[in-house]
Amino acid sequence: MFSNFYYCRICPHKCGKDRRINDGFCQSGIKLKINSWQKHLGEEPVISGTKGSGTIFFSNCNLRCVFCQNYQISQLGWGQEYSISELVEIILELQNSGVHNINFVSPTHFSFQIREAILIAKERGLEIPLVWNSNGYELPETLEMMAGLIDIYMPDFKYFSAESGLKYSLIKDYPKYAKLSLEEMQKQVGLLKLDKNGIAEKGVLIRLLMLPENKNGIDGILKWIAENLGNQTFISLMAQYYPTYRANEFPEIDRSITPEEYQFAVEICEDLGFENGYFQGMRITPEWTPRFKR
């Protein structure tokens, strides 16, 4: 498995770094790096439910989002190194706490290690659903190796235009790989299915973070989802954007979104016939984001 790290091609960067010796574009080596894990009640209701989601926050990232609301761990790298066997213990500890699922947050750059941990954990009794909570910038080939292991995919679709992806995340081909990844995810697990208590069991839930001045191209994103994945796809239209990290370097996104901007997206959802998913209230502040460890 780890021969893949000798010339890293895990994500669309295909940076070619030998991660045994040097960090890749994602600033990560061969060892897992984790900031924290917790019973999290702040996800969508179908994920958090009443018992919480067993959320594991991985450090570092393969994007460079200037507005990242988790920048302390994604860009500054707060966290500690862990072995695969230690990740197995974390997973089982969370399951034993009674959570609905195990939620891997920003997992892409550690895909191979996480896969190995899942296989071991399943041998030791892991049985609750597994959530892949990613930024959407993934290689379909890497996702293919997770087929049959991941139950719920919860990706972002951040930008409809390559120009916005390059300007705000330093990624020139984000829309291309987001679309390919979403198609692979849907092929694997299909539309989101809920149990009798309304908790997600299997399927895709797409997260859409609204940006000021529609810099993410929400109209194009929603139309693409409706035409290619279907308007029965579960979406989460998020209003929680606020300017943080380096957003003040870009005046057009150096503010929260307005009710009018959010309503614009809601009306597009209605026009396209979306029936499944979540709208969010406008009273989101920085205090609502998780607190991370150095």
N, C-alpha and C positions, 0 to 999 in steps of 0.2 A: 504493500500500500504506500509506504513512505517514499518509494522511488518517484512518486509524483512530485515530491518536494525538491528533488534534485534539480529540476528545471520547471519551476512552478507554472502551471497552466490551469489552476483551479477556477479562476474567474475570467471575465472577458479581457482583463488587462494582459493576461498571458505574459507576465513580466519576466519569466524565465530565471528568476533568482533561485539559487540553491538555498532553501530556507533552513537547512541544517547549519549554515554558516552565516548567511546574511538575511535580513528582513526583506520581505517582498514590498510591493507598492503599499500593501495594507499595513506595513510597519510590524508585521508579525513573523516570528520564526516558526520552529517546528513544535514548540510547546504551546499548549492552550494558555490563553490569558483571560481571566475572568475577573470582573469587578465585584459582582455580588449575585446572590440568589435569594429569592423571597417568595412568599405567598402574596401574589399581587392581585388587588381587587380593582385596578384602574383600567383594565382592558375592556373591550366590547362585552356586553352582557352575555353573549353566547360563549365567550372565552373565560371570563372571570366567574360568571355565575354567582353562587352564594358561598362557595368554598375557596374561591381564588384560583389563580393560574400559577403554577410552579415555574416562575420566571427566572431564567439564567441570563445575566447580562454579560456578553463577551466584550472584551476590550478591543479597540482598534477597528478599522473599517477599510473597505476598498473604494469608498467615495471620499470626497473632500468638501462636503456641503458647508458653505459659509454660514448657514443659519442653523446648524445642527443643534437641536435642543438637548441632546445627550453628549455634547462635544467633549465634556470632561473625560469620558471613556472612549469615545470614537476617535477623537483627534489628539487629545492630550495623553491618552493611553493609561489612564488610571486603572490599576488592577494588579493582580498577582498571577504568577505562573502556576499552572496545575498540570498534573499528569492525566492521562486517559483514565487510569484507575481511580483517581480522585474525582474526576467528573462522574464516573459511574456511581460513586458514593453520594455525590450531590443529588443526582437524579433520583436515586432510591430514597434518600432522605426526604426529598420533596414529595414523592409519591406517598410515603408513610405519613406525611403531615395531613393528608386527606384532600389535596388539591384536585381539581377536575382534570388537569393536563400538565404536561411539561412543555414549557415555552422557551425555545431557543431564540434569543434576541441578538441580531447581527451575527449570524452563524457562518456566513458564506465562506470566509477566509479560513475557517477551521473545519470545513466540511468533512475531510477525511478522518480527522480525530473524533469528531462527533459521531460519525457513522460507526466507527469502531466501538465507541462507548455505548451506543444504543444496542449494538449486537450483544455485548457483554451484559448490559443491564437487563435485556430481555431474557437471557439465560438465567438471570437471578430473580426474575419475577416481575419485571416492568410490564405493565399491562394497560395503563391509562393512555389516552391519545397524546401524540406528540405534535407540537406546533412549530412550524418553520417560519419565524417572524423576521423577514429580510427586507433589504432595501430595493429588491427587484433587479439588481444588476448582477446577473448570474449567467453561467454557461448552462445550456440545456443538458450537455453531456455530464456535467457534475450533478445536476439535479436527477438525472436518470439513475445514478447509483443510490439515490435515496428512495427510489420507488419501492413500495411495500413496507417502508419503515416510517415515513412521515405520513401522518393522518390528515393534518390540517396545514395548508399553506396560507400564510397571512402576509403577502408581499405589499410593499409600496408600489405605486406607479407615480413617480415623482414628476416627470416632464414629458410633454408630448413633442417638444422640439429639441433637436440636438443642440441648438444654440444656447438654450437655457441650461441644459445639462452641462455644457462646457463652461458657461459663465459662473454658475453657482455651485457646481460640484466637480469641476475639472475633469469631466468625462465627455468625450466627443461623440460617443455612440450609445448613450443611455437608452433612448427609445427603442432602438433595434433590439437590444438584448432584453429589455423589459418585456417587450411583446413576445419574443421567443420563449422567455422563461414562463410567462403567464400561460402560454399555450401548452407548454410541457406540464406545468402544474395541474391544469385542468384535465389534461389527458390522463394523468395519474390518479387523481382523486375526485374529479367531477365537481358538480355543484355542491354547495354546503348542505349537509344533512344534520338535523338536530335530533336529540333524543326526546323522550316524553316530557322532560323537564326544561326543554328549550336550550340545552347545552350542546355545543358543536361536537359532533362525532367524527366527521370526515368531510373534506371539501376545501374550497377556496374562498377566502374573504379578502378583498382587495382594499387597501387603505389609500386614501387620497387626501393629502395635506394641502389645503388651500394656501396659495401664496398671494400677497398683495398684487394688484394690477394683473391678476390672472397670469402670472409669470410661469406657472406650471402648465398652462394650456388645458384647463379642466374640461372645456367643451370638446376638444379633440380627443382627450383621454376617454371621456364617457361615451362618445360616439364609437370609438374603436372597440371598447369593451362590449357595447351593445351589439355591434356588427360581427364581432369575432368570437366572443365567449357567450353572448346572449344576455338579454336584459333580466333574466332570472338570477344572474350572478349577484352574490352578496357584496355590497360595497359599504365602506365606512367613510363618510364625507366629513373630514375633520376641520374644525374651526380654530384649533388650539395654537396656530402659529403666533409666535411673538418674536421680535428681533433679539437675537442673542449671538454670542460668539463674534463673528466678523460681519454680521448683517449691516452694521453701521457704515461699512465701506461701500454699500450699495444703496443709495438713497431711495430707490424705488421699492425696496423690500424692508426698509428700516422703520416699519410700523406693523401693527396688527392688522388683520383684515377687517373690513367693515361689514355690517349686517347686509348691506346692498350687494357686496361681492359674494357673500355666502348665499344669499337668496338667488343670485344669478345661477349658481351651480345647482341649487335645489330645483329650480324651474327646468333646467336641462334634464335632470334626472327624471322629473315627471313627464316631460315631453317625450323622452326616449322609452318610457314605460318601465323604468326600474321599480320593483316592488319590494325587494329584499335588501335590508341593510339598515344603516344608522345615520341619522343626522345628529349634530352636536350643538349644544348651546354655546353662546358667545362669551360666557364668563370664565374664560381660561386664563390663568396667570402663571408666571414662572414657578410659583409655589406648588403647582399641581404636578410638576415633573418629579420623577424619583430622585432621591438624594443618593449620590454615589460616593464610594470610598476612594480615597487617594491610593 
